[in-house]
């Protein structure tokens, strides 16, 4: 079979490529590109092969490892994959894949598109990690043909900090959302209880401690409400909560831990408001998915969250790390009339339809690829 060009997509999990880049991969495959997915093996690796008819290459990568021998082996593995497959463009996601993928791609004379899904905590404190991350990012971003950013704060920071020309930086609505999969149920029946929902890794940086504390204050006032928590402990993260903490939360009244959920639309449909009091974000997909299902949101007033949520329009913004401000915003939602909640719900849906449709991501990806191919040819 003759392909238009060969594209490599690299990430730190096959789960990420399947759940966040499925539509991009499918559309490019249908356009006649040879697609190679590069990621560690998990249950989604075979799904990528079977459902999308793409190729898959195994990559051993540990996102928290600082072992220099292990990291060099990862770069050499990427170099080997690129040398064998001769990709025209390497498209990277997540920080280590951005860095190592760019190094390996440049050795093999491949063009690169790097995706900044959030600058993370490395850029919030001027410590040794800040200077190392800055040096590495400056090198790889200057070697990128295009850089995709997910929020305006990161876009401006990258432009100014690393002296990147505006034409190379493309602002995207994250990975977008499939509006056919995440579709508001206009005949939704309200339960007697008002249901709050948290979706994310159980780490302190997601504001989960503040959320539990705020909900406890609400529960003391005897509101008829419930908090559902969907997500698992991220043991590799330095701010992961302990198993003991989770066990303690599970014992509290009106709090239910659900673990990992496969049917997210069904979960959103049973809830009334999503809460994300995070300390830092790129562009949180869960707020976009929930918005597509018509859920208003309470989220931290930080880059990423405030690119999606506007105060009083489709939800409310609260101060990060502030239990009492989060509590006050949850009270506003709880005390809102049905009419006001319906307005927030409709605005949430319209915002996603107009600004976060995954078709936007597909088209911007194709634009960058076509630009690179035209220049290379």
Buried (B, 14 or more C-beta within 10 A) or exposed (E): EEEEBBBBBBBBBBBBBBBBBBBBBBBBBEEEBBBBBBBBEEEBBEBBBEEBEBBBBEBEBBEEBEEEEEBEEBBEBBBEBBEEBEBBBBBBBBBBBBBBBBBBBBEBEBBBBBBBBBBBBBBEEEEEBBEEBBEBBBBBBEBBBBBBBBBEBBBBBBBEBBEBEEEBBBBBBBBBBBBEEBBBEEEEEEEEEBBBBBBBBBBBBBBBBBBBEBBBBBBEEEBEBBBBBBBBBBEEBEBBBEEEBBEEBEEBEBBEBBEEEEEBBEBBBEBBBBBBBBBBBBBBBBBBBBBBBBBBBBBBBBBBBBBBBBEEBBBBBBBBBBBEBBBBBBBBBBEBEEEBBEBBBBBBBBBBBEBBBBEBBBBBBBEBBEBBBEEEE
